[in-house]
Amino acid sequence: MTTVEIIAKKRDGGKLSKSEISFFINSYLKGEIADYQMSSLLMAVCIRGMDYEETAWLTEIMLNSGDVIEFPRPDKVYVDKHSTGGVGDKVSIMLAPWAASCGAKVPMLSGRGLGHTGGTLDKLETIPGFRTNLTIDEFRQGVEKVGCIITGQTAEIAPADKRMYALRDVTGTVESIPLICGSILSKKLAAGPRGLVFDVKCGNGAFMKTLDEATNLAKNLTGVSKSLGRNVTALITNMNQPLGRTAGNLMEITEAIQFLRGDYDRDLFEITLDLGIEMLLLASVFKNYDDAKKEMIKNLENGKAYEKFAEMVKFQRGDLEIFEKLARIPKSRNAAIIKSEISGYVQAYDTLGIGRLIVKLGGGREKITDTIDPQAGILFHKKIGEMVKTGEPLAELHSNKTSSLESDTERLKSCILISPDPVGKEKLILKKID
C-alpha cells in the first residue's frame, strides 16, 4: 500500500499489518515520508486505536529501528522503572540511585517533558554541567561502574521513537495507548534491562483519568513487555494532585536532593519506596517484600542513597555545589503567594490545569523549539485532606514572566478547591498488575 493508503486504512478503523507499520516507520526514518504524514498517522492511531497485536508489532519495529544495548551479565540484576507522566513527578531522580545503592543495576533512558507533564532530562539539566547525552559506551560503563545512569536517547537508540515522540507532544496525540506503549517500551527495552517496573499514573493530572483506563494501559505495557521476554510489574498510582511539594524543573531537583538527604513528604516517600521494592524483587536482589523494604529504608537513612546519587551526578559531570545551601539556588524574578480565602480543608487540585500553567510559565514546551525556563514552577504548602486557615499559604507561583504574573496567579488560585468540611486523604497506590 502507498503512504496515503496506509493513513486512510487506519483513519477508517482498519488493522495495519506488521509489514505496513514497518514500511511506514522505516520510510519515515529515511526521509521518504514527511512529518505531516507521520502526524496524520499518529492522529489516526490516536482516534482509531490499535489492537494488542498491532501494538506489539509497533513496539518491536520501533525498538529495532536502532541499537539495543546488551550488558555482559545476562542476569536479572538490570532493572528499570518508567512513569507514564504526571505533575511534580520527580521519582526517577531519587529512585535510580536509591535502588542502585541496594544492589540493583539501573540503566535508565529518560525523556523530555511531554504535554503537561515534566521531563526527567529537563529536570536533571538544571544541575550545572550534568550531561544527558552520554554515548552508548559511556552509558554502559556508567551502569557497570556507578550502578545507575539516567540519560537521554542517543541517535542510535530507538530513533523512530525519538522523532515520533517530538511530534506527539505538539500534535495532541500524547494520550494514545498504542503510541504510549511503543514509545515507552522501544526506548526502555533498548537500554538493556531484564526487568521493568511501570508507574502508571491515574487521575485528573495523568494521561489516564480513570482506573479502567490506567488498568488498560498497564495491561498493555506488561503484556507487550512479557511477549518481548522481560519480567514486569505495574503499579497504578494516584495523580489527583501534584506529587511531593513542587512542580517545575529546578524546584523538583531541589526537592529530590532534599529527599535523598532525608527530608521528604509522605506521598513521595511511599510511592518511591514501593516502586523501589518492586525493582529489587524483579532484579532478584531480594526474594521477599519485607527484606527489600528494610534495605531501602536503611540506605535512605544512612545516606547511601544520596551518596549513590552524588556518584551518578559526578560521572555525568554534574556539579551539586549550588545545592549545598538553599540560598545559592537561583530564584525566579517573581514570586506570588496564593492564600486561602476561607478556613477548611484542601478538597481537590486541578492537576492538569496546574501542569498546563507550568508549561505556560516556561517550565515545559508548547512547540518543539521552545526553551525551558528552569526556575518556573510552583511550591505547594498543602495536600488534599490537610487543614488550612484563612490567610494561610496554599501555594507559591515562581515565574520570570512579569507581564502575565497577575493572570497566572489567578489561574493557579482557580486550580485549588477548599471545602469547609473535612476531606479524606487520597489513597496513593491504587492497584498492582504483574
C-alpha positions in Angstrom: 0.0 0.0 0.0 1.1 3.6 -0.5 1.7 6.0 2.3 -1.7 7.7 1.8 -3.5 4.4 1.7 -2.0 3.3 5.0 -3.1 6.5 6.6 -6.6 6.1 5.2 -6.8 2.5 6.3 -6.1 3.4 9.9 -8.3 6.5 9.6 -11.2 4.2 8.7 -10.5 1.9 11.6 -8.6 -0.9 9.7 -5.9 -3.1 11.2 -2.4 -2.4 9.9 -0.2 -5.4 9.1 3.3 -5.7 10.5 4.7 -5.0 7.1 2.7 -1.8 6.7 3.8 -0.5 10.1 7.4 -1.4 9.2 7.2 0.3 5.8 5.8 3.5 7.2 8.2 3.8 10.1 11.3 2.9 8.1 10.3 5.1 5.2 9.8 8.0 7.7 13.3 7.5 9.1 14.8 7.5 5.6 13.1 10.9 4.9 10.7 9.4 2.4 7.7 10.2 4.5 7.2 13.8 5.7 6.5 14.9 9.3 2.9 15.9 8.3 2.2 12.4 7.0 3.6 10.8 10.2 1.5 13.3 12.2 -1.6 12.2 10.2 -1.0 8.5 11.0 -0.3 9.3 14.7 -3.7 11.1 14.8 -5.4 8.2 13.1 -3.9 5.8 15.6 -4.9 8.1 18.5 -8.5 8.2 17.3 -9.0 4.7 16.0 -6.6 2.8 18.3 -4.6 -0.4 17.6 -5.3 -3.9 18.9 -2.8 -5.8 21.0 -1.1 -7.4 18.1 -0.7 -4.1 16.2 0.7 -2.6 19.4 3.3 -5.4 19.8 4.3 -5.0 16.2 4.6 -1.2 16.6 6.8 -1.6 19.7 9.1 -4.3 18.1 9.6 -2.2 15.0 10.4 1.0 16.9 12.7 -1.0 19.3 14.6 -2.5 16.3 14.9 0.8 14.5 18.2 1.3 16.3 20.8 -0.3 18.5 19.8 -2.5 21.5 22.2 -2.4 24.4 23.4 -5.6 26.0 25.3 -5.9 29.3 27.9 -8.6 30.0 25.9 -10.4 32.6 22.6 -11.7 31.3 21.0 -11.9 34.7 18.1 -10.2 36.3 20.0 -7.5 38.2 19.5 -4.9 35.4 16.1 -3.3 36.1 14.5 0.0 35.2 11.3 1.9 36.1 9.1 4.1 33.9 6.4 6.6 34.8 3.6 7.4 32.3 3.9 11.0 33.4 2.4 13.4 35.9 2.8 16.8 37.6 5.6 17.0 40.1 6.8 13.5 39.3 10.5 13.5 40.2 10.5 9.9 41.4 13.1 8.6 38.8 15.7 11.0 40.1 15.6 9.6 43.6 14.7 6.0 42.7 17.5 5.1 40.3 20.3 5.8 42.9 18.3 4.5 45.8 17.7 1.2 44.1 21.3 1.1 42.9 22.5 1.6 46.5 20.7 -1.6 47.4 22.3 -3.7 44.7 20.3 -3.3 41.5 21.8 -2.1 38.2 19.6 0.7 36.8 20.1 1.5 33.1 17.6 4.4 32.7 16.9 6.2 29.4 14.5 9.1 30.1 12.8 11.7 28.0 11.8 15.4 27.9 8.6 16.9 29.1 5.5 15.6 27.2 2.3 17.6 27.1 1.5 19.0 30.6 4.0 16.6 32.3 7.6 17.4 33.2 10.6 15.6 31.8 13.3 13.9 33.8 16.0 15.1 31.5 14.8 18.7 31.7 15.0 18.5 35.5 18.4 16.9 35.6 19.8 19.5 33.3 19.2 22.2 35.9 22.2 20.6 37.7 25.2 22.7 36.4 27.2 20.6 33.9 25.0 17.5 34.1 25.2 15.6 30.8 22.1 13.8 29.5 23.7 13.0 26.1 26.0 10.1 27.0 27.2 7.8 24.3 26.2 4.2 24.4 29.7 3.2 25.6 29.6 5.9 28.4 26.1 4.7 29.4 27.2 1.1 29.6 30.3 2.0 31.5 28.4 4.2 34.0 25.8 1.5 34.7 28.6 -1.0 35.5 30.8 1.4 37.5 28.2 3.5 39.4 25.2 1.2 39.3 22.8 3.7 37.8 22.7 6.2 34.9 19.9 8.5 33.8 20.5 9.8 30.3 18.6 10.6 27.0 18.3 8.6 23.8 21.3 8.7 21.5 20.8 8.8 17.8 21.4 5.1 17.7 18.7 4.2 20.3 15.1 3.8 19.1 15.4 6.7 16.5 11.8 6.1 15.5 10.6 6.9 19.0 12.8 10.0 19.2 11.3 11.6 16.2 7.7 10.4 16.8 7.9 11.5 20.5 8.6 15.1 19.5 5.7 15.1 17.1 3.2 13.6 19.6 4.0 16.4 22.1 2.8 19.1 19.7 0.0 17.3 17.7 -2.4 16.3 20.5 -1.6 12.6 20.2 0.0 12.0 23.6 -2.8 10.0 25.2 -3.0 7.1 22.7 -2.3 3.8 24.5 -0.6 2.1 21.5 1.6 5.1 21.0 2.5 5.3 24.7 3.4 1.6 24.7 5.5 1.9 21.6 7.3 4.9 22.9 7.9 3.7 26.4 9.0 0.2 25.5 11.1 0.8 22.5 13.2 3.2 24.5 13.2 1.3 27.8 13.9 -2.1 26.3 16.7 -0.8 24.1 18.6 0.3 27.3 19.1 -3.4 28.2 17.1 -4.0 31.4 15.8 -7.5 32.1 13.0 -6.2 34.4 10.7 -3.2 34.2 8.5 -1.6 36.8 5.8 0.7 35.4 4.4 3.6 37.4 1.1 4.1 35.6 -0.4 7.4 36.8 -4.1 7.7 37.2 -6.2 10.8 38.0 -7.0 14.3 36.8 -3.3 15.1 36.3 -2.5 12.0 34.4 -3.0 10.9 30.7 -5.2 8.1 32.1 -8.0 9.7 34.0 -9.8 6.6 35.3 -8.8 3.4 36.9 -10.1 1.4 34.0 -8.0 3.5 31.5 -4.9 3.1 33.7 -5.5 -0.6 34.0 -5.9 -1.0 30.3 -2.6 0.8 29.7 -0.8 -1.2 32.5 -2.0 -4.5 30.9 -0.8 -3.4 27.5 2.6 -2.4 28.9 3.1 -5.6 30.9 1.7 -7.8 28.2 3.8 -6.4 25.4 6.9 -6.5 27.6 6.4 -10.1 28.5 5.9 -11.0 24.8 9.4 -9.5 24.3 10.9 -11.6 27.1 11.0 -9.2 30.0 9.9 -9.5 33.7 7.5 -6.8 34.6 5.3 -5.3 37.2 3.0 -2.3 37.1 1.7 -0.1 40.0 -1.2 2.3 39.3 -0.6 5.4 41.4 -2.6 8.4 42.3 -2.2 11.6 40.2 -5.1 13.7 41.5 -2.7 16.1 43.0 0.9 17.2 42.3 3.4 14.6 43.7 5.5 15.9 46.5 5.6 19.6 47.2 7.0 21.1 44.0 6.3 21.2 40.2 8.9 22.8 38.0 12.3 21.7 36.9 14.8 23.3 39.3 12.4 23.2 42.2 11.9 19.4 41.7 15.6 18.7 41.5 16.0 20.6 44.8 13.2 18.6 46.4 14.7 15.3 45.1 18.0 16.2 46.6 16.4 17.1 49.9 14.5 13.8 49.7 17.7 11.8 49.4 19.1 13.8 52.4 16.2 12.6 54.5 13.7 15.5 54.1 10.6 14.2 52.3 6.8 14.1 52.2 4.6 11.1 52.8 3.2 10.7 49.3 6.6 11.0 47.5 8.3 8.6 50.0 5.6 5.9 49.9 5.3 5.8 46.1 9.1 5.9 45.5 9.7 3.2 48.2 7.1 0.8 46.8 8.5 1.2 43.2 12.0 0.6 44.6 10.9 -2.6 46.4 9.3 -3.9 43.2 12.6 -3.2 41.3 14.7 -5.1 43.8 12.3 -8.1 43.7 12.4 -8.1 39.8 16.2 -7.8 39.9 16.3 -10.8 42.4 18.4 -8.7 44.8 15.9 -9.8 47.5 13.3 -12.6 47.5 10.6 -11.0 49.7 9.0 -7.7 50.2 9.9 -7.1 53.8 13.7 -7.6 53.3 13.7 -5.3 50.3 11.8 -2.7 52.2 14.1 -2.9 55.2 17.2 -2.4 52.9 15.6 0.5 51.1 14.8 2.4 54.3 18.2 1.6 55.8 20.1 3.0 52.8 18.0 6.2 52.7 18.5 6.8 56.4 22.3 6.0 56.4 23.0 8.3 53.4 24.0 5.6 50.9 21.2 6.5 48.5 22.4 10.1 48.4 26.0 9.0 48.0 25.0 6.9 45.0 23.1 9.9 43.5 26.2 12.1 44.0 28.3 9.5 42.4 26.0 9.3 39.4 26.0 13.1 39.1 29.8 13.2 39.2 30.1 10.5 36.5 27.8 12.6 34.3 29.9 15.7 35.0 27.3 17.5 37.1 28.2 19.8 40.0 26.0 19.8 43.1 27.7 22.8 44.8 24.7 25.2 44.4 22.5 22.7 46.2 24.7 22.7 49.4 22.8 25.8 50.6 19.3 26.7 49.6 20.3 30.4 49.3 22.7 29.5 46.4 19.9 28.1 44.2 18.9 30.6 41.5 15.4 32.1 42.0 12.9 33.4 39.5 12.4 37.2 39.3 8.8 37.0 40.5 7.0 35.0 43.3 3.3 35.2 44.2 1.8 33.5 47.2 -1.7 32.0 47.0 -3.5 32.3 50.3 -6.7 30.6 51.4 -9.8 32.8 51.5 -11.6 30.6 54.0 -10.8 28.1 56.7 -11.3 24.5 55.8 -9.7 21.5 54.1 -8.0 21.1 50.7 -10.6 19.2 48.7 -9.1 18.9 45.2 -6.5 20.1 42.8 -7.0 20.7 39.1 -3.7 18.9 38.5 -4.0 19.0 34.7 -4.6 22.8 34.9 -1.5 23.2 37.1 0.6 21.2 34.6 -0.6 23.4 31.8 0.1 26.5 33.8 3.7 25.4 34.4 4.1 24.9 30.6 2.8 28.5 30.1 5.2 29.8 32.7 8.1 28.3 30.7 8.5 25.1 32.6 7.5 23.0 29.6 7.2 23.2 25.8 4.3 24.2 23.7 6.3 23.6 20.5 9.4 21.6 19.7 11.7 24.7 19.5 10.7 26.2 22.9 13.4 26.8 25.5 12.8 25.6 29.1 12.9 28.1 31.9 14.3 26.0 34.8 13.2 28.5 37.5 9.5 28.4 36.6 7.4 26.4 39.0 5.0 26.1 41.9 5.6 25.2 45.5 2.6 23.6 47.3 2.1 24.1 51.0 -0.9 21.8 51.4 -2.0 18.3 50.3 -5.6 17.0 49.8 -7.2 16.4 53.2 -5.0 18.9 55.1 -6.5 21.7 57.1 -6.0 25.3 56.1 -6.8 28.6 57.9 -8.0 31.8 56.4 -4.9 33.7 55.1 -2.7 30.7 55.3 -0.5 30.0 52.2 -1.7 27.3 49.8 0.9 27.6 47.1 3.7 29.8 45.7 4.0 30.6 42.0 7.5 31.3 40.7 7.9 32.9 37.3 10.2 35.1 35.2 7.2 36.4 33.2 6.3 39.7 34.8 3.6 40.7 32.2 1.3 37.8 33.0 2.0 37.3 36.7 -1.4 38.6 37.9 -3.4 36.4 35.5 -1.2 33.4 36.1 -1.7 33.8 39.9 -5.5 33.9 39.4 -5.3 30.8 37.2 -3.4 28.9 39.9 -5.9 30.0 42.6 -8.7 28.6 40.5 -6.9 25.2 40.5 -7.2 24.7 44.2 -10.6 23.9 45.8 -11.1 24.3 49.6 -14.0 22.7 51.4 -15.4 23.8 54.8 -15.9 20.1 55.7 -13.2 17.5 56.5 -11.8 15.7 53.4 -10.2 12.2 53.5 -6.6 11.8 52.3 -6.2 10.1 48.9 -5.0 6.5 48.5 -1.6 6.5 46.9 -1.2 3.0 45.4 -4.4 2.2 43.6 -3.6 -1.2 42.1 -0.9 -3.6 41.2 -0.6 -5.6 38.0 2.0 -8.3 37.4 
